Amino acid sequence: MADRLIIFDTTLRDGEQSPGASMTRDEKVRIARQLERLRVDVIEAGFAAASPGDFEAVRAVAETIKDSTVCSLARATPQDIERAGLAVAPAARKRIHTFIATSPIHMEKKLRMNPDQVVEAAIAAVRQALTHTADVEFSAEDAVRSEIDFLVRIFGEVIRAGATTINVPDTVGYSVPVQWGDRMAQLIARTPGSERVIWSTHCHNDLGMAVANSLSAVLAGARQVECTINGLGERAGNASLEEIVMAVKTRRDVFGCDTSIDAAQIVPASRLVSQVTGYPVQPNKAIVGANAFAHESGIHQDGVLKHRETYEIMRAEDVGWTANRIVLGKLSGRNAFRQRLHAIGIDLDGEQAINDAFARFKALADRKTEIFDEDLQAIVFGEQEPSTERYRLVSLSQRSEMGEQPVSQVVFSISGQEVRSQSDGNGPVDATVKAIEREVKSGAELLLFSVNAITTGTESQGEVTMRLSKAGRIVNGMGSDPDIVVASAKAYLNALNRLSADPRVNPQQP
């Protein structure tokens, strides 16, 4: 294992703890399939004990994924371990990831347990998990504020009990690279039986150092990094998978290890997670941002034109950036459409799903000269709705003139019954939302309204994200369309659908 770094992806668990990013079972399966194409070693599919919905989602991922290990998180309690074991049971490769807090403040204030009780609970949890799978990971929550002597003790005991991976999380994003690397090195050197396990790290990004801390741990001997696509996660997020992978790949001379990741699947994974969760990728985000391989400076442009490596340390195509496009119109067949979807990693289940997506494709082809791969992803993922959706846009017309107040007329269905509504507003989007609210009366608060162009040019589809809050629940809705006002209506109705669905439970995790 000295030259291989295990990539443990927790987008489906820790990533969905971002406000409004909770995913349905089908969405989790869709992302898990892309993570498998990415060749992620371990997929943490969720927290099986959090809710019946999360249990079913973890189990669905376990039934679907064949190549990656499927993992469920579990607190160090008998009930959690049992639920996790049942959820991952169908997986070809399965893991239970159990944890307990080890910092003095967490043990005293949250757990109300003394150190001896915490060690006993950890040992019992590992032993119970081993009755379900031989692959058991143990995490010390809030390890960054835990006493190192106590960490050495509890890690030694769980290794003796049979844990195969030891994870050291910076739960609150408090550490800095030199300190985190030193802590990891000390733990590996001092813990009895450390040579028998894989050492792992899980870093949060509150101070913007999650990737740096994770890489520092790798230099100190860690051979698993827990990370997420796009760095998604609660608060400021987690270590970014794409940055970890490409740092190790590009600077193997420094890190002395490599991953099994198919880097060409990084950008497709990034786009899919962004579309499903409603979290857009910032343009200057490393690796997957729209500007990641753009050169504005004349000096840089001249250098790149003469020899790419003067200013580029990676090739854009190596991480999945392509200029591929298809030009299909009304006479194009389903077979060509299906083949292109397959080529970019999208496989739809059933003829009805293909027919529905193909109909949306033809409708878009009437309005756009060129259809890009990004458009196809938006057609498939941006328009799929849960079968239990309550709200759906039927039609929209709006009038907006300079110096006049915009007016919007919206027709949409509520549980299959069409309603019509009209309102004015400060702008066409405001008028449209007010027209919808006039009938729905949701009382939700709009926290975020974001518009991004899916591709280049004025013909590009607009991708709109709307984040709503009501009674403590936060959801993200997304919609795409060449008409930004229509995309906004779709996004708002999508968010209302999520608000009307059964609430999800996301307990605080490491």
Secondary structure in CASP SS format (residue, H / E / C, confidence):
PFRMAT SS
TARGET T0000
AUTHOR 0000-0000-0000
METHOD secondary structure of the structure
MODEL  1
M C 1.00
A C 1.00
D C 1.00
R E 1.00
L C 1.00
I E 1.00
I E 1.00
F E 1.00
D E 1.00
T C 1.00
T C 1.00
L C 1.00
R C 1.00
D C 1.00
G H 1.00
E H 1.00
Q H 1.00
S C 1.00
P C 1.00
G E 1.00
A C 1.00
S C 1.00
M C 1.00
T C 1.00
R H 1.00
D H 1.00
E H 1.00
K H 1.00
V H 1.00
R H 1.00
I H 1.00
A H 1.00
R H 1.00
Q H 1.00
L H 1.00
E H 1.00
R H 1.00
L C 1.00
R C 1.00
V C 1.00
D C 1.00
V E 1.00
I E 1.00
E E 1.00
A E 1.00
G E 1.00
F E 1.00
A C 1.00
A C 1.00
A C 1.00
S C 1.00
P H 1.00
G H 1.00
D H 1.00
F H 1.00
E H 1.00
A H 1.00
V H 1.00
R H 1.00
A H 1.00
V H 1.00
A H 1.00
E H 1.00
T H 1.00
I C 1.00
K C 1.00
D C 1.00
S C 1.00
T E 1.00
V E 1.00
C E 1.00
S E 1.00
L E 1.00
A E 1.00
R E 1.00
A C 1.00
T C 1.00
P H 1.00
Q H 1.00
D H 1.00
I H 1.00
E H 1.00
R H 1.00
A H 1.00
G H 1.00
L H 1.00
A H 1.00
V H 1.00
A C 1.00
P C 1.00
A C 1.00
A C 1.00
R C 1.00
K E 1.00
R E 1.00
I E 1.00
H E 1.00
T E 1.00
F E 1.00
I E 1.00
A E 1.00
T C 1.00
S C 1.00
P H 1.00
I H 1.00
H H 1.00
M H 1.00
E H 1.00
K H 1.00
K H 1.00
L H 1.00
R C 1.00
M C 1.00
N C 1.00
P H 1.00
D H 1.00
Q H 1.00
V H 1.00
V H 1.00
E H 1.00
A H 1.00
A H 1.00
I H 1.00
A H 1.00
A H 1.00
V H 1.00
R H 1.00
Q H 1.00
A H 1.00
L C 1.00
T C 1.00
H C 1.00
T C 1.00
A C 1.00
D C 1.00
V E 1.00
E E 1.00
F E 1.00
S E 1.00
A E 1.00
E E 1.00
D C 1.00
A H 1.00
V H 1.00
R H 1.00
S C 1.00
E C 1.00
I H 1.00
D H 1.00
F H 1.00
L H 1.00
V H 1.00
R H 1.00
I H 1.00
F H 1.00
G H 1.00
E H 1.00
V H 1.00
I H 1.00
R H 1.00
A H 1.00
G C 1.00
A C 1.00
T C 1.00
T E 1.00
I E 1.00
N E 1.00
V E 1.00
P E 1.00
D E 1.00
T C 1.00
V C 1.00
G C 1.00
Y C 1.00
S C 1.00
V C 1.00
P H 1.00
V H 1.00
Q H 1.00
W H 1.00
G H 1.00
D H 1.00
R H 1.00
M H 1.00
A H 1.00
Q H 1.00
L H 1.00
I H 1.00
A H 1.00
R H 1.00
T C 1.00
P C 1.00
G C 1.00
S H 1.00
E H 1.00
R H 1.00
V C 1.00
I E 1.00
W E 1.00
S E 1.00
T E 1.00
H E 1.00
C E 1.00
H E 1.00
N C 1.00
D C 1.00
L C 1.00
G C 1.00
M C 1.00
A H 1.00
V H 1.00
A H 1.00
N H 1.00
S H 1.00
L H 1.00
S H 1.00
A H 1.00
V H 1.00
L H 1.00
A C 1.00
G C 1.00
A C 1.00
R C 1.00
Q E 1.00
V E 1.00
E E 1.00
C E 1.00
T E 1.00
I H 1.00
N H 1.00
G H 1.00
L C 1.00
G C 1.00
E C 1.00
R C 1.00
A C 1.00
G C 1.00
N E 1.00
A C 1.00
S E 1.00
L H 1.00
E H 1.00
E H 1.00
I H 1.00
V H 1.00
M H 1.00
A H 1.00
V H 1.00
K H 1.00
T H 1.00
R C 1.00
R H 1.00
D H 1.00
V H 1.00
F H 1.00
G C 1.00
C C 1.00
D E 1.00
T C 1.00
S C 1.00
I C 1.00
D C 1.00
A H 1.00
A H 1.00
Q H 1.00
I H 1.00
V H 1.00
P H 1.00
A H 1.00
S H 1.00
R H 1.00
L H 1.00
V H 1.00
S H 1.00
Q H 1.00
V H 1.00
T H 1.00
G C 1.00
Y C 1.00
P C 1.00
V C 1.00
Q C 1.00
P C 1.00
N C 1.00
K C 1.00
A C 1.00
I C 1.00
V C 1.00
G C 1.00
A C 1.00
N C 1.00
A C 1.00
F C 1.00
A C 1.00
H C 1.00
E C 1.00
S C 1.00
G H 1.00
I H 1.00
H H 1.00
Q H 1.00
D H 1.00
G H 1.00
V H 1.00
L H 1.00
K H 1.00
H C 1.00
R H 1.00
E H 1.00
T H 1.00
Y C 1.00
E C 1.00
I C 1.00
M C 1.00
R C 1.00
A H 1.00
E H 1.00
D H 1.00
V H 1.00
G C 1.00
W C 1.00
T C 1.00
A C 1.00
N C 1.00
R E 1.00
I E 1.00
V C 1.00
L C 1.00
G C 1.00
K C 1.00
L C 1.00
S C 1.00
G C 1.00
R H 1.00
N H 1.00
A H 1.00
F H 1.00
R H 1.00
Q H 1.00
R H 1.00
L H 1.00
H H 1.00
A H 1.00
I C 1.00
G C 1.00
I C 1.00
D C 1.00
L C 1.00
D C 1.00
G C 1.00
E H 1.00
Q H 1.00
A H 1.00
I H 1.00
N H 1.00
D H 1.00
A H 1.00
F H 1.00
A H 1.00
R H 1.00
F H 1.00
K H 1.00
A H 1.00
L H 1.00
A H 1.00
D C 1.00
R C 1.00
K C 1.00
T C 1.00
E C 1.00
I E 1.00
F E 1.00
D H 1.00
E H 1.00
D H 1.00
L H 1.00
Q H 1.00
A H 1.00
I H 1.00
V H 1.00
F H 1.00
G C 1.00
E C 1.00
Q C 1.00
E C 1.00
P C 1.00
S C 1.00
T C 1.00
E C 1.00
R C 1.00
Y E 1.00
R E 1.00
L E 1.00
V E 1.00
S E 1.00
L E 1.00
S E 1.00
Q E 1.00
R E 1.00
S C 1.00
E C 1.00
M C 1.00
G C 1.00
E C 1.00
Q C 1.00
P C 1.00
V E 1.00
S E 1.00
Q E 1.00
V E 1.00
V E 1.00
F E 1.00
S E 1.00
I E 1.00
S C 1.00
G C 1.00
Q E 1.00
E E 1.00
V E 1.00
R E 1.00
S E 1.00
Q E 1.00
S E 1.00
D E 1.00
G C 1.00
N C 1.00
G C 1.00
P H 1.00
V H 1.00
D H 1.00
A H 1.00
T H 1.00
V H 1.00
K H 1.00
A H 1.00
I H 1.00
E H 1.00
R H 1.00
E H 1.00
V H 1.00
K C 1.00
S C 1.00
G C 1.00
A C 1.00
E E 1.00
L E 1.00
L E 1.00
L E 1.00
F E 1.00
S E 1.00
V E 1.00
N E 1.00
A E 1.00
I C 1.00
T C 1.00
T C 1.00
G C 1.00
T C 1.00
E C 1.00
S C 1.00
Q C 1.00
G E 1.00
E E 1.00
V E 1.00
T E 1.00
M E 1.00
R E 1.00
L E 1.00
S E 1.00
K E 1.00
A C 1.00
G C 1.00
R E 1.00
I E 1.00
V E 1.00
N E 1.00
G E 1.00
M E 1.00
G E 1.00
S E 1.00
D E 1.00
P C 1.00
D C 1.00
I H 1.00
V H 1.00
V H 1.00
A H 1.00
S H 1.00
A H 1.00
K H 1.00
A H 1.00
Y H 1.00
L H 1.00
N H 1.00
A H 1.00
L H 1.00
N H 1.00
R H 1.00
L H 1.00
S H 1.00
A C 1.00
D C 1.00
P C 1.00
R C 1.00
V C 1.00
N C 1.00
P C 1.00
Q C 1.00
Q C 1.00
P C 1.00
END
